[in-house]
Amino acid sequence: MPARSKAQQKAAGAALSARRGEMPKSKLKGASKEMAESMTEKQLEDFARGSTKGKPDHVD
């Protein structure tokens, strides 16, 4: 399931980076912190993948 907005995609990318050890988990906040704790690496990849073209900045 791909992200529905640019903000979701960015948060998933940050969570994936922390999950892989490329950045410390302590730097995560908000949605990215919750995503890192509750989603698998595969789910995060699916959310972070794809183009941001045509996506809204935020979803209500």
PDB file with one MODEL, atoms N, CA, C and O in Angstrom:
MODEL        1
ATOM      1  N   MET A   1       0.841  -1.171   0.000  1.00  0.00           N
ATOM      2  CA  MET A   1       0.000   0.000   0.000  1.00  0.00           C
ATOM      3  C   MET A   1       0.891   1.242   0.000  1.00  0.00           C
ATOM      4  O   MET A   1       1.602   1.486   0.975  1.00  0.00           O
ATOM      5  N   PRO A   2       0.865   2.011  -1.052  1.00  0.00           N
ATOM      6  CA  PRO A   2       1.703   3.209  -1.101  1.00  0.00           C
ATOM      7  C   PRO A   2       1.145   4.336  -0.242  1.00  0.00           C
ATOM      8  O   PRO A   2      -0.036   4.354   0.104  1.00  0.00           O
ATOM      9  N   ALA A   3       2.018   5.267   0.089  1.00  0.00           N
ATOM     10  CA  ALA A   3       1.608   6.434   0.867  1.00  0.00           C
ATOM     11  C   ALA A   3       0.629   7.276   0.069  1.00  0.00           C
ATOM     12  O   ALA A   3       0.704   7.335  -1.159  1.00  0.00           O
ATOM     13  N   ARG A   4      -0.293   7.930   0.775  1.00  0.00           N
ATOM     14  CA  ARG A   4      -1.293   8.766   0.113  1.00  0.00           C
ATOM     15  C   ARG A   4      -0.873  10.226   0.037  1.00  0.00           C
ATOM     16  O   ARG A   4      -1.509  11.014  -0.664  1.00  0.00           O
ATOM     17  N   SER A   5       0.195  10.604   0.752  1.00  0.00           N
ATOM     18  CA  SER A   5       0.652  11.988   0.713  1.00  0.00           C
ATOM     19  C   SER A   5       2.172  12.040   0.804  1.00  0.00           C
ATOM     20  O   SER A   5       2.824  11.055   1.153  1.00  0.00           O
ATOM     21  N   LYS A   6       2.718  13.204   0.485  1.00  0.00           N
ATOM     22  CA  LYS A   6       4.162  13.403   0.571  1.00  0.00           C
ATOM     23  C   LYS A   6       4.637  13.272   2.019  1.00  0.00           C
ATOM     24  O   LYS A   6       5.720  12.745   2.275  1.00  0.00           O
ATOM     25  N   ALA A   7       3.828  13.749   2.961  1.00  0.00           N
ATOM     26  CA  ALA A   7       4.204  13.689   4.377  1.00  0.00           C
ATOM     27  C   ALA A   7       4.284  12.243   4.857  1.00  0.00           C
ATOM     28  O   ALA A   7       5.208  11.892   5.591  1.00  0.00           O
ATOM     29  N   GLN A   8       3.338  11.400   4.459  1.00  0.00           N
ATOM     30  CA  GLN A   8       3.369   9.986   4.832  1.00  0.00           C
ATOM     31  C   GLN A   8       4.603   9.314   4.241  1.00  0.00           C
ATOM     32  O   GLN A   8       5.264   8.518   4.907  1.00  0.00           O
ATOM     33  N   GLN A   9       4.904   9.633   3.010  1.00  0.00           N
ATOM     34  CA  GLN A   9       6.041   9.023   2.337  1.00  0.00           C
ATOM     35  C   GLN A   9       7.356   9.425   3.008  1.00  0.00           C
ATOM     36  O   GLN A   9       8.259   8.604   3.170  1.00  0.00           O
ATOM     37  N   LYS A  10       7.449  10.675   3.386  1.00  0.00           N
ATOM     38  CA  LYS A  10       8.658  11.168   4.049  1.00  0.00           C
ATOM     39  C   LYS A  10       8.819  10.519   5.429  1.00  0.00           C
ATOM     40  O   LYS A  10       9.926  10.135   5.805  1.00  0.00           O
ATOM     41  N   ALA A  11       7.732  10.396   6.177  1.00  0.00           N
ATOM     42  CA  ALA A  11       7.773   9.768   7.495  1.00  0.00           C
ATOM     43  C   ALA A  11       8.159   8.293   7.380  1.00  0.00           C
ATOM     44  O   ALA A  11       8.928   7.786   8.197  1.00  0.00           O
ATOM     45  N   ALA A  12       7.633   7.614   6.381  1.00  0.00           N
ATOM     46  CA  ALA A  12       7.968   6.206   6.177  1.00  0.00           C
ATOM     47  C   ALA A  12       9.441   6.045   5.814  1.00  0.00           C
ATOM     48  O   ALA A  12      10.092   5.099   6.256  1.00  0.00           O
ATOM     49  N   GLY A  13       9.959   6.955   5.020  1.00  0.00           N
ATOM     50  CA  GLY A  13      11.379   6.911   4.652  1.00  0.00           C
ATOM     51  C   GLY A  13      12.283   7.104   5.861  1.00  0.00           C
ATOM     52  O   GLY A  13      13.299   6.423   5.996  1.00  0.00           O
ATOM     53  N   ALA A  14      11.919   8.021   6.730  1.00  0.00           N
ATOM     54  CA  ALA A  14      12.707   8.249   7.945  1.00  0.00           C
ATOM     55  C   ALA A  14      12.639   7.026   8.864  1.00  0.00           C
ATOM     56  O   ALA A  14      13.653   6.621   9.433  1.00  0.00           O
ATOM     57  N   ALA A  15      11.459   6.444   9.010  1.00  0.00           N
ATOM     58  CA  ALA A  15      11.297   5.261   9.855  1.00  0.00           C
ATOM     59  C   ALA A  15      12.089   4.085   9.288  1.00  0.00           C
ATOM     60  O   ALA A  15      12.705   3.329  10.040  1.00  0.00           O
ATOM     61  N   LEU A  16      12.072   3.932   7.976  1.00  0.00           N
ATOM     62  CA  LEU A  16      12.818   2.853   7.331  1.00  0.00           C
ATOM     63  C   LEU A  16      14.316   3.036   7.544  1.00  0.00           C
ATOM     64  O   LEU A  16      15.031   2.068   7.801  1.00  0.00           O
ATOM     65  N   SER A  17      14.784   4.255   7.439  1.00  0.00           N
ATOM     66  CA  SER A  17      16.196   4.557   7.660  1.00  0.00           C
ATOM     67  C   SER A  17      16.616   4.193   9.083  1.00  0.00           C
ATOM     68  O   SER A  17      17.686   3.623   9.294  1.00  0.00           O
ATOM     69  N   ALA A  18      15.778   4.522  10.046  1.00  0.00           N
ATOM     70  CA  ALA A  18      16.084   4.193  11.440  1.00  0.00           C
ATOM     71  C   ALA A  18      16.017   2.684  11.674  1.00  0.00           C
ATOM     72  O   ALA A  18      16.837   2.128  12.405  1.00  0.00           O
ATOM     73  N   ARG A  19      15.049   2.031  11.058  1.00  0.00           N
ATOM     74  CA  ARG A  19      14.894   0.573  11.198  1.00  0.00           C
ATOM     75  C   ARG A  19      16.140  -0.145  10.671  1.00  0.00           C
ATOM     76  O   ARG A  19      16.558  -1.161  11.226  1.00  0.00           O
ATOM     77  N   ARG A  20      16.727   0.390   9.601  1.00  0.00           N
ATOM     78  CA  ARG A  20      17.914  -0.223   8.988  1.00  0.00           C
ATOM     79  C   ARG A  20      19.214   0.176   9.692  1.00  0.00           C
ATOM     80  O   ARG A  20      20.281  -0.340   9.359  1.00  0.00           O
ATOM     81  N   GLY A  21      19.131   1.093  10.666  1.00  0.00           N
ATOM     82  CA  GLY A  21      20.317   1.503  11.407  1.00  0.00           C
ATOM     83  C   GLY A  21      21.102   2.610  10.742  1.00  0.00           C
ATOM     84  O   GLY A  21      22.233   2.888  11.142  1.00  0.00           O
ATOM     85  N   GLU A  22      20.530   3.252   9.732  1.00  0.00           N
ATOM     86  CA  GLU A  22      21.222   4.327   9.031  1.00  0.00           C
ATOM     87  C   GLU A  22      21.139   5.650   9.782  1.00  0.00           C
ATOM     88  O   GLU A  22      21.915   6.568   9.514  1.00  0.00           O
ATOM     89  N   MET A  23      20.206   5.752  10.718  1.00  0.00           N
ATOM     90  CA  MET A  23      20.083   6.923  11.587  1.00  0.00           C
ATOM     91  C   MET A  23      19.553   6.442  12.930  1.00  0.00           C
ATOM     92  O   MET A  23      18.851   5.433  12.986  1.00  0.00           O
ATOM     93  N   PRO A  24      19.872   7.139  14.008  1.00  0.00           N
ATOM     94  CA  PRO A  24      19.403   6.688  15.325  1.00  0.00           C
ATOM     95  C   PRO A  24      17.886   6.853  15.484  1.00  0.00           C
ATOM     96  O   PRO A  24      17.305   7.841  15.034  1.00  0.00           O
ATOM     97  N   LYS A  25      17.267   5.877  16.126  1.00  0.00           N
ATOM     98  CA  LYS A  25      15.823   5.936  16.363  1.00  0.00           C
ATOM     99  C   LYS A  25      15.455   7.106  17.269  1.00  0.00           C
ATOM    100  O   LYS A  25      14.315   7.570  17.250  1.00  0.00           O
ATOM    101  N   SER A  26      16.400   7.580  18.052  1.00  0.00           N
ATOM    102  CA  SER A  26      16.128   8.697  18.952  1.00  0.00           C
ATOM    103  C   SER A  26      15.846   9.997  18.198  1.00  0.00           C
ATOM    104  O   SER A  26      15.281  10.929  18.770  1.00  0.00           O
ATOM    105  N   LYS A  27      16.229  10.071  16.927  1.00  0.00           N
ATOM    106  CA  LYS A  27      15.974  11.275  16.126  1.00  0.00           C
ATOM    107  C   LYS A  27      14.556  11.311  15.565  1.00  0.00           C
ATOM    108  O   LYS A  27      14.111  12.354  15.085  1.00  0.00           O
ATOM    109  N   LEU A  28      13.845  10.196  15.618  1.00  0.00           N
ATOM    110  CA  LEU A  28      12.490  10.141  15.081  1.00  0.00           C
ATOM    111  C   LEU A  28      11.511  10.829  16.010  1.00  0.00           C
ATOM    112  O   LEU A  28      11.667  10.794  17.231  1.00  0.00           O
ATOM    113  N   LYS A  29      10.483  11.466  15.416  1.00  0.00           N
ATOM    114  CA  LYS A  29       9.409  12.045  16.212  1.00  0.00           C
ATOM    115  C   LYS A  29       8.091  11.853  15.482  1.00  0.00           C
ATOM    116  O   LYS A  29       8.058  11.631  14.271  1.00  0.00           O
ATOM    117  N   GLY A  30       7.033  11.939  16.220  1.00  0.00           N
ATOM    118  CA  GLY A  30       5.691  11.902  15.645  1.00  0.00           C
ATOM    119  C   GLY A  30       5.381  10.632  14.885  1.00  0.00           C
ATOM    120  O   GLY A  30       5.594   9.524  15.378  1.00  0.00           O
ATOM    121  N   ALA A  31       4.870  10.810  13.667  1.00  0.00           N
ATOM    122  CA  ALA A  31       4.397   9.690  12.860  1.00  0.00           C
ATOM    123  C   ALA A  31       5.520   8.722  12.500  1.00  0.00           C
ATOM    124  O   ALA A  31       5.309   7.509  12.489  1.00  0.00           O
ATOM    125  N   SER A  32       6.704   9.239  12.207  1.00  0.00           N
ATOM    126  CA  SER A  32       7.798   8.354  11.821  1.00  0.00           C
ATOM    127  C   SER A  32       8.206   7.446  12.981  1.00  0.00           C
ATOM    128  O   SER A  32       8.579   6.294  12.761  1.00  0.00           O
ATOM    129  N   LYS A  33       8.139   7.949  14.199  1.00  0.00           N
ATOM    130  CA  LYS A  33       8.463   7.142  15.372  1.00  0.00           C
ATOM    131  C   LYS A  33       7.434   6.017  15.548  1.00  0.00           C
ATOM    132  O   LYS A  33       7.790   4.871  15.820  1.00  0.00           O
ATOM    133  N   GLU A  34       6.168   6.364  15.389  1.00  0.00           N
ATOM    134  CA  GLU A  34       5.107   5.360  15.498  1.00  0.00           C
ATOM    135  C   GLU A  34       5.227   4.314  14.386  1.00  0.00           C
ATOM    136  O   GLU A  34       5.042   3.121  14.627  1.00  0.00           O
ATOM    137  N   MET A  35       5.537   4.769  13.168  1.00  0.00           N
ATOM    138  CA  MET A  35       5.684   3.841  12.046  1.00  0.00           C
ATOM    139  C   MET A  35       6.826   2.862  12.282  1.00  0.00           C
ATOM    140  O   MET A  35       6.688   1.672  12.000  1.00  0.00           O
ATOM    141  N   ALA A  36       7.944   3.344  12.792  1.00  0.00           N
ATOM    142  CA  ALA A  36       9.110   2.494  13.026  1.00  0.00           C
ATOM    143  C   ALA A  36       8.801   1.398  14.041  1.00  0.00           C
ATOM    144  O   ALA A  36       9.329   0.290  13.945  1.00  0.00           O
ATOM    145  N   GLU A  37       7.950   1.708  15.009  1.00  0.00           N
ATOM    146  CA  GLU A  37       7.624   0.749  16.053  1.00  0.00           C
ATOM    147  C   GLU A  37       6.543  -0.235  15.629  1.00  0.00           C
ATOM    148  O   GLU A  37       6.544  -1.383  16.075  1.00  0.00           O
ATOM    149  N   SER A  38       5.616   0.198  14.768  1.00  0.00           N
ATOM    150  CA  SER A  38       4.445  -0.629  14.494  1.00  0.00           C
ATOM    151  C   SER A  38       4.443  -1.328  13.130  1.00  0.00           C
ATOM    152  O   SER A  38       3.643  -2.239  12.917  1.00  0.00           O
ATOM    153  N   MET A  39       5.312  -0.926  12.213  1.00  0.00           N
ATOM    154  CA  MET A  39       5.283  -1.491  10.859  1.00  0.00           C
ATOM    155  C   MET A  39       6.527  -2.330  10.595  1.00  0.00           C
ATOM    156  O   MET A  39       7.585  -2.097  11.179  1.00  0.00           O
ATOM    157  N   THR A  40       6.384  -3.308   9.706  1.00  0.00           N
ATOM    158  CA  THR A  40       7.530  -4.128   9.319  1.00  0.00           C
ATOM    159  C   THR A  40       8.367  -3.360   8.299  1.00  0.00           C
ATOM    160  O   THR A  40       7.924  -2.354   7.744  1.00  0.00           O
ATOM    161  N   GLU A  41       9.570  -3.844   8.063  1.00  0.00           N
ATOM    162  CA  GLU A  41      10.449  -3.185   7.096  1.00  0.00           C
ATOM    163  C   GLU A  41       9.828  -3.229   5.694  1.00  0.00           C
ATOM    164  O   GLU A  41       9.952  -2.268   4.935  1.00  0.00           O
ATOM    165  N   LYS A  42       9.173  -4.317   5.354  1.00  0.00           N
ATOM    166  CA  LYS A  42       8.518  -4.453   4.051  1.00  0.00           C
ATOM    167  C   LYS A  42       7.383  -3.431   3.899  1.00  0.00           C
ATOM    168  O   LYS A  42       7.238  -2.818   2.841  1.00  0.00           O
ATOM    169  N   GLN A  43       6.590  -3.253   4.943  1.00  0.00           N
ATOM    170  CA  GLN A  43       5.510  -2.267   4.902  1.00  0.00           C
ATOM    171  C   GLN A  43       6.074  -0.857   4.736  1.00  0.00           C
ATOM    172  O   GLN A  43       5.530  -0.051   3.980  1.00  0.00           O
ATOM    173  N   LEU A  44       7.155  -0.566   5.438  1.00  0.00           N
ATOM    174  CA  LEU A  44       7.780   0.753   5.325  1.00  0.00           C
ATOM    175  C   LEU A  44       8.332   0.985   3.916  1.00  0.00           C
ATOM    176  O   LEU A  44       8.226   2.086   3.377  1.00  0.00           O
ATOM    177  N   GLU A  45       8.921  -0.058   3.323  1.00  0.00           N
ATOM    178  CA  GLU A  45       9.419   0.053   1.952  1.00  0.00           C
ATOM    179  C   GLU A  45       8.281   0.385   0.992  1.00  0.00           C
ATOM    180  O   GLU A  45       8.418   1.250   0.126  1.00  0.00           O
ATOM    181  N   ASP A  46       7.163  -0.308   1.156  1.00  0.00           N
ATOM    182  CA  ASP A  46       6.014  -0.067   0.286  1.00  0.00           C
ATOM    183  C   ASP A  46       5.495   1.360   0.428  1.00  0.00           C
ATOM    184  O   ASP A  46       5.121   1.992  -0.560  1.00  0.00           O
ATOM    185  N   PHE A  47       5.473   1.862   1.654  1.00  0.00           N
ATOM    186  CA  PHE A  47       4.983   3.219   1.902  1.00  0.00           C
ATOM    187  C   PHE A  47       5.944   4.263   1.334  1.00  0.00           C
ATOM    188  O   PHE A  47       5.501   5.271   0.784  1.00  0.00           O
ATOM    189  N   ALA A  48       7.232   4.037   1.456  1.00  0.00           N
ATOM    190  CA  ALA A  48       8.224   5.022   1.049  1.00  0.00           C
ATOM    191  C   ALA A  48       8.495   4.996  -0.457  1.00  0.00           C
ATOM    192  O   ALA A  48       9.022   5.964  -1.005  1.00  0.00           O
ATOM    193  N   ARG A  49       8.145   3.913  -1.121  1.00  0.00           N
ATOM    194  CA  ARG A  49       8.439   3.740  -2.537  1.00  0.00           C
ATOM    195  C   ARG A  49       7.535   4.615  -3.404  1.00  0.00           C
ATOM    196  O   ARG A  49       6.423   4.969  -3.014  1.00  0.00           O
ATOM    197  N   GLY A  50       8.037   4.951  -4.579  1.00  0.00           N
ATOM    198  CA  GLY A  50       7.213   5.631  -5.575  1.00  0.00           C
ATOM    199  C   GLY A  50       7.479   7.115  -5.678  1.00  0.00           C
ATOM    200  O   GLY A  50       8.234   7.700  -4.901  1.00  0.00           O
ATOM    201  N   SER A  51       6.849   7.684  -6.639  1.00  0.00           N
ATOM    202  CA  SER A  51       7.009   9.103  -6.925  1.00  0.00           C
ATOM    203  C   SER A  51       6.098   9.952  -6.039  1.00  0.00           C
ATOM    204  O   SER A  51       5.021   9.512  -5.637  1.00  0.00           O
ATOM    205  N   THR A  52       6.533  11.147  -5.748  1.00  0.00           N
ATOM    206  CA  THR A  52       5.703  12.083  -4.994  1.00  0.00           C
ATOM    207  C   THR A  52       4.889  12.964  -5.936  1.00  0.00           C
ATOM    208  O   THR A  52       4.065  13.764  -5.495  1.00  0.00           O
ATOM    209  N   LYS A  53       5.125  12.812  -7.220  1.00  0.00           N
ATOM    210  CA  LYS A  53       4.440  13.637  -8.216  1.00  0.00           C
ATOM    211  C   LYS A  53       2.929  13.391  -8.148  1.00  0.00           C
ATOM    212  O   LYS A  53       2.470  12.250  -8.205  1.00  0.00           O
ATOM    213  N   GLY A  54       2.181  14.462  -8.029  1.00  0.00           N
ATOM    214  CA  GLY A  54       0.728  14.376  -7.999  1.00  0.00           C
ATOM    215  C   GLY A  54       0.127  14.080  -6.639  1.00  0.00           C
ATOM    216  O   GLY A  54      -1.095  14.065  -6.494  1.00  0.00           O
ATOM    217  N   LYS A  55       0.965  13.843  -5.639  1.00  0.00           N
ATOM    218  CA  LYS A  55       0.447  13.587  -4.292  1.00  0.00           C
ATOM    219  C   LYS A  55       0.290  14.892  -3.538  1.00  0.00           C
ATOM    220  O   LYS A  55       1.097  15.807  -3.704  1.00  0.00           O
ATOM    221  N   PRO A  56      -0.744  14.990  -2.707  1.00  0.00           N
ATOM    222  CA  PRO A  56      -0.893  16.198  -1.889  1.00  0.00           C
ATOM    223  C   PRO A  56       0.178  16.232  -0.797  1.00  0.00           C
ATOM    224  O   PRO A  56       0.750  15.199  -0.451  1.00  0.00           O
ATOM    225  N   ASP A  57       0.443  17.418  -0.261  1.00  0.00           N
ATOM    226  CA  ASP A  57       1.421  17.536   0.815  1.00  0.00           C
ATOM    227  C   ASP A  57       0.953  16.793   2.066  1.00  0.00           C
ATOM    228  O   ASP A  57       1.743  16.112   2.720  1.00  0.00           O
ATOM    229  N   HIS A  58      -0.325  16.924   2.395  1.00  0.00           N
ATOM    230  CA  HIS A  58      -0.903  16.270   3.576  1.00  0.00           C
ATOM    231  C   HIS A  58      -2.279  15.732   3.230  1.00  0.00           C
ATOM    232  O   HIS A  58      -2.950  16.232   2.326  1.00  0.00           O
ATOM    233  N   VAL A  59      -2.692  14.699   3.966  1.00  0.00           N
ATOM    234  CA  VAL A  59      -4.025  14.126   3.827  1.00  0.00           C
ATOM    235  C   VAL A  59      -4.744  14.349   5.135  1.00  0.00           C
ATOM    236  O   VAL A  59      -4.159  14.183   6.206  1.00  0.00           O
ATOM    237  N   ASP A  60      -6.010  14.724   5.061  1.00  0.00           N
ATOM    238  CA  ASP A  60      -6.782  14.979   6.275  1.00  0.00           C
ATOM    239  C   ASP A  60      -6.986  13.727   7.086  1.00  0.00           C
ATOM    240  O   ASP A  60      -7.617  13.771   8.141  1.00  0.00           O
TER     241      ASP A  60
ENDMDL
END
